[in-house]
Amino acid sequence: MSTFPQPAADTDRTGTGSAHRATPGARRAALLAGVALLSLLTACGNGTPQGSPKTLPGTAGPASGGTSTSTSTTAGSSEAADPAASAPSGKTGTGTGTGTGSGSASASAGSAAGGGRCHTSELRASVGRNDPGAGQENFPIVLTNTSKRACTVRGYPGAAFVDASGKQLGPDPRRSSGTPTTIVLAPGHSAWSGLTFSNPEISGANTATPTALIVTPPDERDPLTVTWTQGKVPVSGNASSVFLTVVRPGSAP
Protein backbone atom coordinates (compact mmCIF):
# COMPACT_ATOMS: atom_id res chain seq x y z
CA MET A 1 0.00 0.00 0.00
CA SER A 2 1.19 3.39 -1.08
CA THR A 3 1.82 5.98 1.57
CA PHE A 4 1.39 8.98 -0.80
CA PRO A 5 -1.40 11.41 0.18
CA GLN A 6 -4.70 11.19 -1.79
CA PRO A 7 -5.34 13.92 -4.47
CA ALA A 8 -7.08 16.97 -3.11
CA ALA A 9 -9.47 16.88 -6.12
CA ASP A 10 -11.48 14.17 -4.45
CA THR A 11 -11.98 16.39 -1.44
CA ASP A 12 -12.96 19.39 -3.72
CA ARG A 13 -15.69 17.37 -5.46
CA THR A 14 -17.42 16.81 -2.13
CA GLY A 15 -17.41 20.50 -1.27
CA THR A 16 -15.65 19.83 2.03
CA GLY A 17 -12.09 20.62 1.00
CA SER A 18 -9.94 23.07 2.80
CA ALA A 19 -10.21 26.84 2.09
CA HIS A 20 -6.83 27.14 0.43
CA ARG A 21 -7.92 24.68 -2.30
CA ALA A 22 -10.99 26.84 -3.22
CA THR A 23 -9.06 30.11 -3.57
CA PRO A 24 -8.10 29.77 -7.31
CA GLY A 25 -11.73 29.21 -8.29
CA ALA A 26 -12.92 32.20 -6.30
CA ARG A 27 -10.27 34.34 -7.87
CA ARG A 28 -11.31 33.25 -11.35
CA ALA A 29 -14.94 34.09 -10.60
CA ALA A 30 -14.01 37.49 -9.24
CA LEU A 31 -11.87 38.16 -12.31
CA LEU A 32 -14.70 37.26 -14.68
CA ALA A 33 -17.12 39.47 -12.74
CA GLY A 34 -14.64 42.36 -12.91
CA VAL A 35 -14.25 41.98 -16.67
CA ALA A 36 -18.00 41.96 -17.15
CA LEU A 37 -18.41 45.05 -14.98
CA LEU A 38 -15.64 46.87 -16.86
CA SER A 39 -17.29 46.03 -20.21
CA LEU A 40 -20.62 47.35 -18.96
CA LEU A 41 -19.07 50.60 -17.72
CA THR A 42 -17.21 51.08 -21.01
CA ALA A 43 -20.41 50.57 -23.03
CA CYS A 44 -22.30 53.06 -20.88
CA GLY A 45 -19.53 55.66 -21.22
CA ASN A 46 -19.08 55.45 -25.02
CA GLY A 47 -22.42 54.29 -26.42
CA THR A 48 -25.54 56.29 -27.36
CA PRO A 49 -28.24 56.02 -24.67
CA GLN A 50 -31.01 53.67 -25.66
CA GLY A 51 -33.98 55.44 -27.27
CA SER A 52 -32.01 58.47 -28.54
CA PRO A 53 -32.75 59.52 -32.20
CA LYS A 54 -30.28 58.23 -34.78
CA THR A 55 -29.80 60.05 -38.06
CA LEU A 56 -29.72 57.48 -40.86
CA PRO A 57 -27.95 58.02 -44.22
CA GLY A 58 -30.20 59.60 -46.83
CA THR A 59 -32.87 60.89 -44.47
CA ALA A 60 -33.74 64.52 -43.90
CA GLY A 61 -34.15 64.20 -40.13
CA PRO A 62 -33.91 61.83 -37.17
CA ALA A 63 -35.15 58.32 -37.74
CA SER A 64 -37.15 58.51 -34.52
CA GLY A 65 -37.99 61.38 -32.20
CA GLY A 66 -37.08 65.01 -32.84
CA THR A 67 -38.49 67.16 -35.65
CA SER A 68 -37.91 66.03 -39.19
CA THR A 69 -37.66 68.46 -42.14
CA SER A 70 -39.64 68.07 -45.35
CA THR A 71 -37.89 66.81 -48.49
CA SER A 72 -38.50 67.76 -52.11
CA THR A 73 -39.11 65.07 -54.69
CA THR A 74 -36.20 64.56 -57.04
CA ALA A 75 -36.95 65.37 -60.65
CA GLY A 76 -37.53 62.22 -62.65
CA SER A 77 -38.96 60.25 -59.76
CA SER A 78 -42.24 58.42 -60.11
CA GLU A 79 -44.08 61.16 -58.24
CA ALA A 80 -42.71 63.85 -60.53
CA ALA A 81 -43.45 61.77 -63.64
CA ASP A 82 -47.12 61.38 -62.74
CA PRO A 83 -48.95 64.60 -63.72
CA ALA A 84 -51.85 63.79 -61.41
CA ALA A 85 -49.51 63.46 -58.43
CA SER A 86 -48.23 67.02 -58.81
CA ALA A 87 -51.61 68.58 -59.63
CA PRO A 88 -53.57 70.42 -56.94
CA SER A 89 -56.18 68.42 -55.07
CA GLY A 90 -59.31 67.85 -57.12
CA LYS A 91 -57.59 68.52 -60.44
CA THR A 92 -55.84 66.29 -62.93
CA GLY A 93 -52.66 67.07 -64.77
CA THR A 94 -53.83 66.10 -68.11
CA GLY A 95 -54.55 69.52 -69.56
CA THR A 96 -53.10 70.23 -73.03
CA GLY A 97 -53.40 73.97 -73.55
CA THR A 98 -50.92 75.55 -76.03
CA GLY A 99 -51.61 79.23 -75.40
CA THR A 100 -50.02 81.51 -72.83
CA GLY A 101 -51.46 82.20 -69.41
CA SER A 102 -53.64 79.99 -67.23
CA GLY A 103 -56.47 77.86 -68.51
CA SER A 104 -59.06 79.92 -66.63
CA ALA A 105 -57.70 83.13 -68.13
CA SER A 106 -57.81 81.60 -71.63
CA ALA A 107 -61.36 80.41 -71.08
CA SER A 108 -62.44 83.87 -69.92
CA ALA A 109 -60.80 85.49 -72.92
CA GLY A 110 -62.48 82.99 -75.23
CA SER A 111 -65.89 83.67 -73.70
CA ALA A 112 -65.42 87.40 -74.04
CA ALA A 113 -64.31 86.97 -77.66
CA GLY A 114 -67.34 84.90 -78.64
CA GLY A 115 -67.09 81.46 -77.04
CA GLY A 116 -63.77 80.29 -78.48
CA ARG A 117 -62.57 79.16 -81.90
CA CYS A 118 -65.02 77.89 -84.51
CA HIS A 119 -64.48 74.19 -85.15
CA THR A 120 -64.92 72.50 -88.52
CA SER A 121 -68.08 70.73 -87.34
CA GLU A 122 -69.66 74.14 -86.65
CA LEU A 123 -69.00 75.63 -90.09
CA ARG A 124 -70.20 75.33 -93.65
CA ALA A 125 -67.94 76.25 -96.59
CA SER A 126 -69.00 77.63 -99.93
CA VAL A 127 -67.46 79.42 -102.90
CA GLY A 128 -68.92 82.78 -103.86
CA ARG A 129 -69.26 84.43 -107.25
CA ASN A 130 -66.15 85.24 -109.24
CA ASP A 131 -65.15 88.92 -109.24
CA PRO A 132 -62.51 89.10 -112.01
CA GLY A 133 -60.26 92.08 -112.57
CA ALA A 134 -56.94 92.95 -114.25
CA GLY A 135 -56.35 89.42 -115.48
CA GLN A 136 -57.12 87.93 -112.05
CA GLU A 137 -59.80 85.49 -110.99
CA ASN A 138 -61.10 86.25 -107.51
CA PHE A 139 -63.38 83.94 -105.56
CA PRO A 140 -64.50 84.38 -101.94
CA ILE A 141 -64.30 81.24 -99.83
CA VAL A 142 -67.11 81.68 -97.33
CA LEU A 143 -67.25 80.09 -93.88
CA THR A 144 -70.67 80.25 -92.19
CA ASN A 145 -71.34 79.48 -88.54
CA THR A 146 -74.00 76.76 -88.45
CA SER A 147 -73.82 76.19 -84.69
CA LYS A 148 -76.01 77.69 -81.96
CA ARG A 149 -73.14 79.55 -80.29
CA ALA A 150 -70.93 82.46 -81.21
CA CYS A 151 -67.38 81.47 -82.13
CA THR A 152 -64.30 83.06 -83.68
CA VAL A 153 -62.12 82.68 -86.76
CA ARG A 154 -58.72 84.29 -87.30
CA GLY A 155 -56.00 84.12 -89.94
CA TYR A 156 -55.80 82.00 -93.07
CA PRO A 157 -57.80 78.94 -94.08
CA GLY A 158 -56.24 76.03 -95.91
CA ALA A 159 -57.30 75.08 -99.43
CA ALA A 160 -56.52 72.56 -102.16
CA PHE A 161 -58.03 71.64 -105.53
CA VAL A 162 -58.69 67.91 -106.02
CA ASP A 163 -59.91 65.64 -108.81
CA ALA A 164 -62.64 63.01 -108.62
CA SER A 165 -60.28 60.53 -106.97
CA GLY A 166 -59.28 63.04 -104.28
CA LYS A 167 -55.81 63.64 -105.71
CA GLN A 168 -54.55 67.21 -105.21
CA LEU A 169 -54.12 69.29 -108.33
CA GLY A 170 -51.24 71.77 -108.19
CA PRO A 171 -49.31 72.97 -105.14
CA ASP A 172 -50.81 74.38 -101.96
CA PRO A 173 -52.01 77.98 -102.28
CA ARG A 174 -49.69 80.71 -101.03
CA ARG A 175 -50.63 83.37 -98.48
CA SER A 176 -51.11 86.98 -99.48
CA SER A 177 -49.77 89.51 -97.03
CA GLY A 178 -52.31 90.71 -94.51
CA THR A 179 -52.92 91.38 -90.83
CA PRO A 180 -55.05 88.69 -89.14
CA THR A 181 -57.87 89.90 -86.93
CA THR A 182 -60.21 87.90 -84.71
CA ILE A 183 -63.72 87.78 -86.16
CA VAL A 184 -66.68 86.84 -83.97
CA LEU A 185 -69.28 84.85 -85.87
CA ALA A 186 -72.74 84.84 -84.36
CA PRO A 187 -74.88 81.86 -85.38
CA GLY A 188 -75.69 82.14 -89.11
CA HIS A 189 -73.00 84.77 -89.78
CA SER A 190 -70.04 84.39 -92.14
CA ALA A 191 -66.45 85.31 -92.84
CA TRP A 192 -64.61 85.03 -96.14
CA SER A 193 -61.10 84.58 -97.53
CA GLY A 194 -60.11 85.58 -101.06
CA LEU A 195 -58.93 82.82 -103.42
CA THR A 196 -57.13 84.44 -106.36
CA PHE A 197 -55.08 83.34 -109.36
CA SER A 198 -54.08 84.67 -112.77
CA ASN A 199 -56.42 83.83 -115.63
CA PRO A 200 -54.75 80.79 -117.30
CA GLU A 201 -55.71 81.99 -120.78
CA ILE A 202 -53.66 85.12 -120.18
CA SER A 203 -50.77 83.65 -118.13
CA GLY A 204 -50.36 80.53 -120.25
CA ALA A 205 -50.19 78.27 -117.15
CA ASN A 206 -50.97 74.58 -117.41
CA THR A 207 -54.49 73.88 -116.18
CA ALA A 208 -56.78 71.20 -114.80
CA THR A 209 -60.45 71.13 -113.98
CA PRO A 210 -60.99 70.25 -110.30
CA THR A 211 -63.96 68.31 -109.00
CA ALA A 212 -63.84 69.92 -105.56
CA LEU A 213 -62.10 72.47 -103.38
CA ILE A 214 -60.99 71.21 -99.98
CA VAL A 215 -61.23 73.97 -97.35
CA THR A 216 -59.75 73.77 -93.84
CA PRO A 217 -60.93 76.48 -91.40
CA PRO A 218 -58.21 78.48 -89.59
CA ASP A 219 -56.46 76.53 -86.81
CA GLU A 220 -58.42 73.36 -87.60
CA ARG A 221 -57.30 70.02 -89.04
CA ASP A 222 -60.56 68.57 -90.37
CA PRO A 223 -61.51 69.90 -93.84
CA LEU A 224 -64.74 70.77 -95.58
CA THR A 225 -65.44 69.82 -99.22
CA VAL A 226 -66.98 72.24 -101.69
CA THR A 227 -67.99 71.21 -105.20
CA TRP A 228 -65.98 73.25 -107.73
CA THR A 229 -68.02 74.50 -110.71
CA GLN A 230 -65.81 77.40 -111.82
CA GLY A 231 -63.87 75.65 -114.58
CA LYS A 232 -60.14 75.31 -115.10
CA VAL A 233 -57.49 76.43 -112.62
CA PRO A 234 -53.70 76.80 -113.01
CA VAL A 235 -51.72 73.85 -111.66
CA SER A 236 -48.20 74.33 -113.06
CA GLY A 237 -46.01 76.45 -115.29
CA ASN A 238 -45.87 80.22 -115.62
CA ALA A 239 -47.90 82.29 -113.12
CA SER A 240 -49.62 79.22 -111.74
CA SER A 241 -49.63 80.24 -108.09
CA VAL A 242 -52.92 80.43 -106.22
CA PHE A 243 -53.19 82.85 -103.29
CA LEU A 244 -55.32 83.07 -100.14
CA THR A 245 -56.05 86.16 -98.03
CA VAL A 246 -56.78 86.41 -94.31
CA VAL A 247 -60.42 85.94 -93.32
CA ARG A 248 -62.62 89.04 -93.17
CA PRO A 249 -66.17 89.64 -91.93
CA GLY A 250 -69.06 89.04 -94.30
CA SER A 251 -69.61 86.78 -97.29
CA ALA A 252 -68.10 88.86 -100.11
CA PRO A 253 -65.80 91.86 -100.74
C-alpha positions in Angstrom: 0.0 0.0 0.0 1.2 3.4 -1.1 1.8 6.0 1.6 1.4 9.0 -0.8 -1.4 11.4 0.2 -4.7 11.2 -1.8 -5.3 13.9 -4.5 -7.1 17.0 -3.1 -9.5 16.9 -6.1 -11.5 14.2 -4.5 -12.0 16.4 -1.4 -13.0 19.4 -3.7 -15.7 17.4 -5.5 -17.4 16.8 -2.1 -17.4 20.5 -1.3 -15.7 19.8 2.0 -12.1 20.6 1.0 -9.9 23.1 2.8 -10.2 26.8 2.1 -6.8 27.1 0.4 -7.9 24.7 -2.3 -11.0 26.8 -3.2 -9.1 30.1 -3.6 -8.1 29.8 -7.3 -11.7 29.2 -8.3 -12.9 32.2 -6.3 -10.3 34.3 -7.9 -11.3 33.2 -11.3 -14.9 34.1 -10.6 -14.0 37.5 -9.2 -11.9 38.2 -12.3 -14.7 37.3 -14.7 -17.1 39.5 -12.7 -14.6 42.4 -12.9 -14.3 42.0 -16.7 -18.0 42.0 -17.1 -18.4 45.1 -15.0 -15.6 46.9 -16.9 -17.3 46.0 -20.2 -20.6 47.4 -19.0 -19.1 50.6 -17.7 -17.2 51.1 -21.0 -20.4 50.6 -23.0 -22.3 53.1 -20.9 -19.5 55.7 -21.2 -19.1 55.4 -25.0 -22.4 54.3 -26.4 -25.5 56.3 -27.4 -28.2 56.0 -24.7 -31.0 53.7 -25.7 -34.0 55.4 -27.3 -32.0 58.5 -28.5 -32.7 59.5 -32.2 -30.3 58.2 -34.8 -29.8 60.0 -38.1 -29.7 57.5 -40.9 -28.0 58.0 -44.2 -30.2 59.6 -46.8 -32.9 60.9 -44.5 -33.7 64.5 -43.9 -34.1 64.2 -40.1 -33.9 61.8 -37.2 -35.1 58.3 -37.7 -37.1 58.5 -34.5 -38.0 61.4 -32.2 -37.1 65.0 -32.8 -38.5 67.2 -35.6 -37.9 66.0 -39.2 -37.7 68.5 -42.1 -39.6 68.1 -45.3 -37.9 66.8 -48.5 -38.5 67.8 -52.1 -39.1 65.1 -54.7 -36.2 64.6 -57.0 -37.0 65.4 -60.6 -37.5 62.2 -62.6 -39.0 60.3 -59.8 -42.2 58.4 -60.1 -44.1 61.2 -58.2 -42.7 63.9 -60.5 -43.5 61.8 -63.6 -47.1 61.4 -62.7 -48.9 64.6 -63.7 -51.9 63.8 -61.4 -49.5 63.5 -58.4 -48.2 67.0 -58.8 -51.6 68.6 -59.6 -53.6 70.4 -56.9 -56.2 68.4 -55.1 -59.3 67.8 -57.1 -57.6 68.5 -60.4 -55.8 66.3 -62.9 -52.7 67.1 -64.8 -53.8 66.1 -68.1 -54.6 69.5 -69.6 -53.1 70.2 -73.0 -53.4 74.0 -73.6 -50.9 75.5 -76.0 -51.6 79.2 -75.4 -50.0 81.5 -72.8 -51.5 82.2 -69.4 -53.6 80.0 -67.2 -56.5 77.9 -68.5 -59.1 79.9 -66.6 -57.7 83.1 -68.1 -57.8 81.6 -71.6 -61.4 80.4 -71.1 -62.4 83.9 -69.9 -60.8 85.5 -72.9 -62.5 83.0 -75.2 -65.9 83.7 -73.7 -65.4 87.4 -74.0 -64.3 87.0 -77.7 -67.3 84.9 -78.6 -67.1 81.5 -77.0 -63.8 80.3 -78.5 -62.6 79.2 -81.9 -65.0 77.9 -84.5 -64.5 74.2 -85.2 -64.9 72.5 -88.5 -68.1 70.7 -87.3 -69.7 74.1 -86.6 -69.0 75.6 -90.1 -70.2 75.3 -93.7 -67.9 76.2 -96.6 -69.0 77.6 -99.9 -67.5 79.4 -102.9 -68.9 82.8 -103.9 -69.3 84.4 -107.3 -66.1 85.2 -109.2 -65.2 88.9 -109.2 -62.5 89.1 -112.0 -60.3 92.1 -112.6 -56.9 92.9 -114.2 -56.4 89.4 -115.5 -57.1 87.9 -112.1 -59.8 85.5 -111.0 -61.1 86.2 -107.5 -63.4 83.9 -105.6 -64.5 84.4 -101.9 -64.3 81.2 -99.8 -67.1 81.7 -97.3 -67.3 80.1 -93.9 -70.7 80.2 -92.2 -71.3 79.5 -88.5 -74.0 76.8 -88.4 -73.8 76.2 -84.7 -76.0 77.7 -82.0 -73.1 79.5 -80.3 -70.9 82.5 -81.2 -67.4 81.5 -82.1 -64.3 83.1 -83.7 -62.1 82.7 -86.8 -58.7 84.3 -87.3 -56.0 84.1 -89.9 -55.8 82.0 -93.1 -57.8 78.9 -94.1 -56.2 76.0 -95.9 -57.3 75.1 -99.4 -56.5 72.6 -102.2 -58.0 71.6 -105.5 -58.7 67.9 -106.0 -59.9 65.6 -108.8 -62.6 63.0 -108.6 -60.3 60.5 -107.0 -59.3 63.0 -104.3 -55.8 63.6 -105.7 -54.5 67.2 -105.2 -54.1 69.3 -108.3 -51.2 71.8 -108.2 -49.3 73.0 -105.1 -50.8 74.4 -102.0 -52.0 78.0 -102.3 -49.7 80.7 -101.0 -50.6 83.4 -98.5 -51.1 87.0 -99.5 -49.8 89.5 -97.0 -52.3 90.7 -94.5 -52.9 91.4 -90.8 -55.0 88.7 -89.1 -57.9 89.9 -86.9 -60.2 87.9 -84.7 -63.7 87.8 -86.2 -66.7 86.8 -84.0 -69.3 84.8 -85.9 -72.7 84.8 -84.4 -74.9 81.9 -85.4 -75.7 82.1 -89.1 -73.0 84.8 -89.8 -70.0 84.4 -92.1 -66.4 85.3 -92.8 -64.6 85.0 -96.1 -61.1 84.6 -97.5 -60.1 85.6 -101.1 -58.9 82.8 -103.4 -57.1 84.4 -106.4 -55.1 83.3 -109.4 -54.1 84.7 -112.8 -56.4 83.8 -115.6 -54.8 80.8 -117.3 -55.7 82.0 -120.8 -53.7 85.1 -120.2 -50.8 83.6 -118.1 -50.4 80.5 -120.3 -50.2 78.3 -117.2 -51.0 74.6 -117.4 -54.5 73.9 -116.2 -56.8 71.2 -114.8 -60.5 71.1 -114.0 -61.0 70.2 -110.3 -64.0 68.3 -109.0 -63.8 69.9 -105.6 -62.1 72.5 -103.4 -61.0 71.2 -100.0 -61.2 74.0 -97.3 -59.8 73.8 -93.8 -60.9 76.5 -91.4 -58.2 78.5 -89.6 -56.5 76.5 -86.8 -58.4 73.4 -87.6 -57.3 70.0 -89.0 -60.6 68.6 -90.4 -61.5 69.9 -93.8 -64.7 70.8 -95.6 -65.4 69.8 -99.2 -67.0 72.2 -101.7 -68.0 71.2 -105.2 -66.0 73.2 -107.7 -68.0 74.5 -110.7 -65.8 77.4 -111.8 -63.9 75.7 -114.6 -60.1 75.3 -115.1 -57.5 76.4 -112.6 -53.7 76.8 -113.0 -51.7 73.9 -111.7 -48.2 74.3 -113.1 -46.0 76.5 -115.3 -45.9 80.2 -115.6 -47.9 82.3 -113.1 -49.6 79.2 -111.7 -49.6 80.2 -108.1 -52.9 80.4 -106.2 -53.2 82.9 -103.3 -55.3 83.1 -100.1 -56.0 86.2 -98.0 -56.8 86.4 -94.3 -60.4 85.9 -93.3 -62.6 89.0 -93.2 -66.2 89.6 -91.9 -69.1 89.0 -94.3 -69.6 86.8 -97.3 -68.1 88.9 -100.1 -65.8 91.9 -100.7 
